[in-house]
Amino acid sequence: MPTLDAPSTPPKSHSSLFTAWLPLAIVPFAAVFLRDRLPPWAFMWCLAISIYATLKWASWWRSPLRDSAPSSRSVGYLIAWPGMDADSFLDVNRRVPPLPAKQWAWAFAKTLIGALLLWIVPRRIPPSQPLLRAWTGLLGMVLLAHFGSFQVVALLWQNHGVDAVPIMNSPWRSTSLSEFWGKRWNLGFRQLGHDLIFQPLHARIGAATASFLVFVASGLIHDFVISFPARGGYGWPTGYFLLQGIGVALERSRIGKRFRLRHGAPGWIFTALFTAGPAFWLFHPPFLRIVVLPFMQVIHAL
């Protein structure tokens, strides 16, 4: 996800860029040939997993700690941790403090709520409301995975002394779009945007332009994973992230400072309007009807 603040650390190693990026140039595009051979929901997962796996590989390969870290730590990062901050995860000198019990309880609670929203609530929504069913199930999937089970995994790693920061950091507390996208929402892909786009470019083209390009890249990736399998709704996910970039520029403008769009209640309302208001651009009706609802049927959520 987009990175919105200049880095405080020097650029990471770019050794063996060919090896790091070759899978990204091959694997997702090879998956495209399965489009007519798989159901839309399966093709969507194939695309998403292939992109995630290749970016995960690149983040690990680029880390200067890759060669010095224990092999078990690298294996854990690659196959048992959804985050993308390889340096923190691989650093054996970093330790985390003891974890309060309430974090475990809250993580399991979100997992349970997500499961209920996915497998129980949609069945009680009339079939005449398919989009409401899909939205409910989609919300359940996000809670079950990103907010729930992924946090449980983070706590398990932290319990063993690994610096594995949960990828969701209470995004509902954000009082600005910059805070939402840069510090609270999906920190795994925020890390990628920071390392691969913002960090190499901000000194040459400026922080504002580099941040906007991260939003552009996020939009194109989401269009590829969402609209392409649905065979419709092209451009809407990209438009959603372009709007986020415009919103960040607005809140940092003279007008934004005048109306305190990065602070307190005005900032919270502005952030909620920009992120949740146009969410149907991101998860548009073709995606919900052609991908989400059939997938929910496959997993017996409907």
VEXDREN-2710 file (C-alpha; in Angstrom, 1 decimal):
% VEXDREN-2710
k/r/px/py/pz
1/MET/0.0/0.0/0.0
2/PRO/1.1/3.5/-0.6
3/THR/3.9/5.1/1.4
4/LEU/3.4/8.7/2.3
5/ASP/6.4/9.9/4.3
6/ALA/10.1/10.1/3.4
7/PRO/12.2/7.3/4.7
8/SER/14.5/7.8/7.6
9/THR/16.8/4.9/6.7
10/PRO/19.2/4.6/3.7
11/PRO/18.1/2.6/0.7
12/LYS/18.4/-1.1/0.9
13/SER/20.7/-3.3/-1.2
14/HIS/19.7/-3.7/-4.8
15/SER/22.0/-6.7/-5.4
16/SER/21.0/-9.3/-7.9
17/LEU/18.0/-7.3/-9.2
18/PHE/17.6/-9.7/-12.1
19/THR/17.1/-12.7/-9.8
20/ALA/14.8/-10.7/-7.5
21/TRP/12.5/-9.5/-10.3
22/LEU/12.6/-12.3/-12.9
23/PRO/9.7/-14.2/-11.2
24/LEU/7.6/-11.1/-11.2
25/ALA/8.1/-10.7/-14.9
26/ILE/7.1/-14.3/-15.6
27/VAL/4.8/-15.9/-13.0
28/PRO/1.8/-13.6/-13.0
29/PHE/1.8/-13.3/-16.7
30/ALA/2.0/-17.1/-17.1
31/ALA/-1.0/-17.3/-14.9
32/VAL/-3.0/-15.2/-17.4
33/PHE/-3.1/-18.2/-19.7
34/LEU/-5.3/-20.0/-17.2
35/ARG/-8.1/-17.4/-17.6
36/ASP/-10.2/-19.5/-19.9
37/ARG/-9.4/-22.7/-18.1
38/LEU/-10.5/-21.8/-14.6
39/PRO/-13.7/-20.4/-13.0
40/PRO/-13.3/-16.6/-12.4
41/TRP/-13.0/-17.0/-8.7
42/ALA/-10.2/-19.6/-9.0
43/PHE/-8.4/-17.5/-11.7
44/MET/-8.6/-14.5/-9.3
45/TRP/-6.9/-16.5/-6.5
46/CYS/-4.3/-17.7/-9.0
47/LEU/-3.4/-14.2/-10.0
48/ALA/-3.4/-12.9/-6.5
49/ILE/-1.2/-15.7/-5.1
50/SER/1.2/-15.5/-8.0
51/ILE/1.7/-11.7/-7.6
52/TYR/2.0/-12.0/-3.8
53/ALA/4.5/-14.9/-4.0
54/THR/6.7/-13.2/-6.5
55/LEU/6.7/-9.9/-4.5
56/LYS/7.4/-11.8/-1.4
57/TRP/10.4/-13.4/-3.0
58/ALA/11.7/-10.0/-4.2
59/SER/11.3/-8.5/-0.7
60/TRP/13.3/-11.4/0.8
61/TRP/16.0/-11.4/-1.9
62/ARG/16.6/-7.7/-1.6
63/SER/17.1/-7.8/2.1
64/PRO/20.7/-7.3/3.3
65/LEU/20.0/-9.7/6.1
66/ARG/19.1/-12.6/3.8
67/ASP/22.5/-14.3/3.9
68/SER/23.2/-13.8/7.6
69/ALA/19.8/-14.8/9.0
70/PRO/19.2/-18.5/10.0
71/SER/17.6/-20.5/7.2
72/SER/14.7/-21.3/9.5
73/ARG/13.9/-17.6/9.8
74/SER/14.0/-17.2/6.0
75/VAL/11.7/-20.2/5.5
76/GLY/9.3/-18.8/8.1
77/TYR/9.3/-15.4/6.4
78/LEU/8.6/-16.9/2.9
79/ILE/5.9/-19.4/3.8
80/ALA/4.5/-18.6/7.2
81/TRP/4.2/-14.8/7.5
82/PRO/2.0/-12.5/5.3
83/GLY/4.0/-9.4/6.0
84/MET/6.6/-7.9/3.6
85/ASP/9.1/-6.3/6.0
86/ALA/11.9/-8.8/5.5
87/ASP/14.5/-6.7/7.4
88/SER/12.5/-6.7/10.7
89/PHE/11.5/-10.3/10.4
90/LEU/15.0/-11.6/9.6
91/ASP/16.9/-9.5/12.2
92/VAL/17.7/-11.9/15.0
93/ASN/18.9/-9.0/17.2
94/ARG/15.4/-7.5/17.4
95/ARG/13.2/-8.6/20.2
96/VAL/9.6/-7.8/21.1
97/PRO/8.2/-7.3/24.6
98/PRO/5.8/-9.7/26.3
99/LEU/2.4/-9.6/24.8
100/PRO/-0.8/-8.7/26.9
101/ALA/-3.5/-11.4/26.9
102/LYS/-6.0/-8.9/25.5
103/GLN/-4.2/-8.9/22.2
104/TRP/-4.8/-12.6/21.8
105/ALA/-8.5/-12.3/22.8
106/TRP/-9.1/-9.5/20.4
107/ALA/-7.4/-11.3/17.5
108/PHE/-9.5/-14.4/18.1
109/ALA/-12.6/-12.3/18.5
110/LYS/-12.1/-10.7/15.1
111/THR/-11.4/-14.1/13.5
112/LEU/-14.7/-15.4/14.9
113/ILE/-16.7/-12.3/13.8
114/GLY/-15.2/-12.7/10.3
115/ALA/-16.3/-16.3/10.2
116/LEU/-19.8/-15.4/11.3
117/LEU/-20.0/-12.7/8.6
118/LEU/-18.8/-15.1/6.0
119/TRP/-20.6/-18.3/6.8
120/ILE/-23.7/-17.3/8.8
121/VAL/-25.0/-13.8/8.1
122/PRO/-25.1/-14.0/4.2
123/ARG/-27.5/-17.0/4.5
124/ARG/-30.0/-14.8/6.3
125/ILE/-29.9/-12.1/3.6
126/PRO/-32.6/-12.7/0.9
127/PRO/-31.3/-14.0/-2.4
128/SER/-32.9/-11.0/-4.0
129/GLN/-30.1/-8.9/-2.4
130/PRO/-27.0/-10.6/-4.0
131/LEU/-24.7/-7.5/-3.7
132/LEU/-25.5/-7.2/0.0
133/ARG/-24.7/-10.9/0.4
134/ALA/-21.4/-10.4/-1.4
135/TRP/-20.5/-7.3/0.6
136/THR/-21.2/-9.1/3.8
137/GLY/-19.1/-12.1/2.8
138/LEU/-16.3/-9.9/1.6
139/LEU/-16.2/-8.0/4.9
140/GLY/-16.1/-11.4/6.6
141/MET/-13.2/-12.5/4.6
142/VAL/-11.2/-9.4/5.4
143/LEU/-11.9/-9.7/9.1
144/LEU/-11.2/-13.4/9.1
145/ALA/-7.9/-13.1/7.3
146/HIS/-6.3/-9.6/7.5
147/PHE/-7.6/-8.5/10.9
148/GLY/-8.0/-11.9/12.6
149/SER/-6.0/-14.9/11.6
150/PHE/-3.1/-12.8/10.3
151/GLN/-2.9/-11.1/13.7
152/VAL/-2.9/-14.5/15.4
153/VAL/0.1/-15.5/13.2
154/ALA/1.8/-12.2/14.1
155/LEU/1.3/-12.9/17.8
156/LEU/2.6/-16.4/17.5
157/TRP/5.8/-15.1/15.9
158/GLN/6.1/-12.3/18.4
159/ASN/5.7/-14.9/21.2
160/HIS/8.9/-16.5/19.8
161/GLY/10.8/-13.2/19.8
162/VAL/10.4/-12.4/16.1
163/ASP/9.6/-8.8/15.2
164/ALA/6.5/-9.6/13.1
165/VAL/4.2/-6.5/13.2
166/PRO/0.5/-7.2/12.3
167/ILE/-0.3/-5.9/8.9
168/MET/-3.4/-4.1/10.1
169/ASN/-3.0/-1.4/12.7
170/SER/-6.4/-0.2/13.9
171/PRO/-7.2/1.7/10.6
172/TRP/-10.5/3.0/12.1
173/ARG/-8.4/5.2/14.3
174/SER/-6.9/7.1/11.4
175/THR/-7.3/10.9/11.5
176/SER/-5.9/11.4/8.0
177/LEU/-5.6/9.6/4.7
178/SER/-1.8/9.7/5.1
179/GLU/-2.0/7.9/8.4
180/PHE/-4.5/5.4/7.0
181/TRP/-2.5/4.3/4.0
182/GLY/1.0/4.9/5.4
183/LYS/0.7/3.5/8.9
184/ARG/-2.4/1.5/9.5
185/TRP/-3.9/-0.3/6.4
186/ASN/-2.2/-3.4/5.0
187/LEU/1.3/-2.6/6.1
188/GLY/2.6/-5.5/4.1
189/PHE/1.9/-3.8/0.7
190/ARG/2.6/-0.5/2.2
191/GLN/6.2/-1.8/2.8
192/LEU/6.4/-2.8/-0.8
193/GLY/5.3/0.5/-2.1
194/HIS/7.8/2.2/0.1
195/ASP/10.7/0.0/-0.8
196/LEU/10.1/-0.5/-4.5
197/ILE/8.6/2.8/-5.7
198/PHE/8.7/5.6/-3.1
199/GLN/12.2/5.1/-1.8
200/PRO/14.0/4.9/-5.2
201/LEU/12.0/7.9/-6.7
202/HIS/11.3/10.4/-4.0
203/ALA/14.7/12.1/-4.1
204/ARG/14.4/12.6/-7.9
205/ILE/10.8/13.5/-8.4
206/GLY/9.7/14.7/-5.0
207/ALA/7.8/12.9/-2.2
208/ALA/4.4/14.0/-3.4
209/THR/4.8/12.7/-6.9
210/ALA/6.4/9.5/-5.7
211/SER/3.5/8.9/-3.3
212/PHE/1.0/9.5/-6.0
213/LEU/2.8/6.9/-8.2
214/VAL/2.5/4.3/-5.5
215/PHE/-1.3/4.9/-5.6
216/VAL/-1.2/4.5/-9.4
217/ALA/0.6/1.2/-9.0
218/SER/-1.8/0.0/-6.4
219/GLY/-4.7/0.8/-8.6
220/LEU/-3.3/-1.0/-11.6
221/ILE/-2.5/-4.1/-9.5
222/HIS/-6.0/-4.2/-8.0
223/ASP/-7.5/-3.7/-11.5
224/PHE/-5.4/-6.7/-12.7
225/VAL/-6.6/-8.9/-9.8
226/ILE/-10.2/-7.7/-9.5
227/SER/-11.4/-6.5/-12.9
228/PHE/-9.5/-8.9/-15.2
229/PRO/-11.0/-12.1/-13.6
230/ALA/-14.4/-10.5/-13.5
231/ARG/-14.1/-9.4/-17.2
232/GLY/-15.7/-6.1/-16.3
233/GLY/-15.4/-3.0/-14.2
234/TYR/-12.1/-2.1/-15.8
235/GLY/-10.6/1.2/-14.5
236/TRP/-12.8/1.4/-11.3
237/PRO/-10.1/0.1/-8.9
238/THR/-7.5/2.3/-10.5
239/GLY/-9.9/5.2/-10.1
240/TYR/-10.4/4.4/-6.5
241/PHE/-6.6/4.7/-5.7
242/LEU/-6.2/7.8/-7.9
243/LEU/-8.9/9.3/-5.7
244/GLN/-6.9/8.4/-2.6
245/GLY/-3.8/10.1/-4.1
246/ILE/-5.9/13.2/-4.8
247/GLY/-7.3/13.1/-1.3
248/VAL/-3.8/12.9/0.2
249/ALA/-2.7/15.9/-1.9
250/LEU/-5.9/17.8/-0.8
251/GLU/-5.4/17.2/2.9
252/ARG/-1.8/18.5/2.6
253/SER/-2.8/21.6/0.7
254/ARG/-3.5/25.0/2.1
255/ILE/-7.2/24.2/2.1
256/GLY/-6.6/21.0/3.9
257/LYS/-4.5/22.7/6.6
258/ARG/-7.2/25.4/6.9
259/PHE/-9.9/22.8/7.6
260/ARG/-7.6/20.5/9.7
261/LEU/-8.1/17.5/7.4
262/ARG/-5.2/15.8/9.0
263/HIS/-6.3/16.1/12.6
264/GLY/-9.1/15.2/15.0
265/ALA/-12.7/14.8/14.0
266/PRO/-12.4/16.6/10.6
267/GLY/-9.5/14.4/9.6
268/TRP/-11.4/11.2/10.7
269/ILE/-14.5/12.2/8.8
270/PHE/-12.5/13.1/5.7
271/THR/-10.6/9.8/5.8
272/ALA/-13.8/7.8/6.2
273/LEU/-15.5/9.6/3.3
274/PHE/-12.6/9.0/1.0
275/THR/-11.9/5.4/1.9
276/ALA/-15.3/3.8/2.6
277/GLY/-17.5/6.1/0.5
278/PRO/-16.2/5.1/-2.9
279/ALA/-15.4/1.5/-1.9
280/PHE/-17.8/0.2/-4.6
281/TRP/-15.3/1.5/-7.1
282/LEU/-12.8/-0.9/-5.7
283/PHE/-15.0/-3.9/-5.3
284/HIS/-17.4/-3.2/-8.2
285/PRO/-20.6/-5.2/-9.0
286/PRO/-19.0/-7.3/-11.8
287/PHE/-16.4/-8.6/-9.3
288/LEU/-19.0/-9.2/-6.6
289/ARG/-21.4/-11.1/-9.0
290/ILE/-18.9/-13.0/-11.0
291/VAL/-16.1/-13.7/-8.5
292/VAL/-17.2/-13.2/-4.9
293/LEU/-20.6/-14.9/-5.0
294/PRO/-19.5/-18.0/-6.8
295/PHE/-16.5/-18.3/-4.4
296/MET/-18.9/-18.1/-1.5
297/GLN/-20.9/-20.9/-2.9
298/VAL/-17.8/-23.0/-3.3
299/ILE/-16.9/-22.6/0.3
300/HIS/-20.5/-23.2/1.4
301/ALA/-21.1/-19.7/2.6
302/LEU/-24.3/-19.5/0.7
END
